[in-house]
Amino acid sequence: MSALAARHCFCSIQVMSQAFVKESDEQWLHEIAPTMNALIVYLTRENNGIRVYEKSTHTDPKTGKEVHVMSNGLHYSKDKDGRWAIV
């Protein structure tokens, strides 16, 4: 095997292994810290790096929970265990 072919083979293996590692770094909404900053970082990462921000906040009259309206068009609140959830 030539040096060029060996380098190409090494690079291909390295790229594949990095992609595999990135896949395993996946995180679920309910796994992030119950802070607004953690929610924004998570949503921005899920939105391919395009910043997601809080547009407004209100209290749900039925549940009494604080609801955060985000720029991605979804509403988020914390469940009874303090974990983020889409409402």
Secondary structure, DSSP 8 states (H G I E B T S, - for coil): --HHHHHHHHHHHHHHHHHHHHHHT---GGGS-SSHHHHHHHHHHHTTT----EEEEEE-TTT--EEEEETTS-EEEE-TTS-EEE-
